[in-house]
């Protein structure tokens, strides 16, 4: 039986894939007729560990270090991927946080901070997406084959969240950008979609999930009263990267346990 989630032999480039959701996305894609995965992370050692996992599972992978806020570094990483694996057919913009080394200001009310603090969140979550998309588009167009661009955003972009105003704004910007990209690139057979996630079990929140009372209180707001798992997100990304999603573009899919609802 044919694999309806086949990637059709495309090469994938996954940012922030050294742990958590990105790691699982890389493993998922590698298992479905992906000709190779470029595992990107700011920390090379983490990327290398995941690339080893992919290869141990029978896939093909390389580790590529790059700070997604640095356009020149991203272009170098894309060039290396193209040289070592082949032209990129799937880009997953997964990298996202409050900055590589967030300061204590990151959680202050945004009006008590300024551009120096804001730029950390905007850099990774918005400019990082612009950089990666701009670096892969020429190759996708030249390849003349279906391409997939998938960007992980946050429910903070759809719902709003206390203390995450700038982060949510940057993620909302990435979603708006993706819709524009979808319209622009549709003529080339390239789709662009977003996946909006909520509280998902990653190293960043693992410690907070050990507090049973806090978890119970938080997840009372969710229809499905549990944290998301990296596999929940990876399943949707795999679908959007596959041939099964060929008539879908410009959309945002919440994978959030029903924290927010979409019409």
ABEGO torsion letter per residue (X at the ends): XBBAABAGGBBBBBBGAABEAAAAAAAAAAABGBAEBBBBBABAAAAAAAAAAAAAAGBBBBBBBBBAABAAAAAAAAAAAAAAAEBBABBBBABBBAEABBBAAAABBAAABBAAAAAAAAAAAAAAAAAAAAAAAAAAAAAGBBBBBBBBBBAAAAAEBBGAAAAAAAAAAAAAAAAAAAAAAAAAGBBBBBBBBBBBBBAAAAAAAABAAAAAAAAAABABBBBBBAAAAAAAAAAAABAAAAABBGBBBBBAGGABBBX
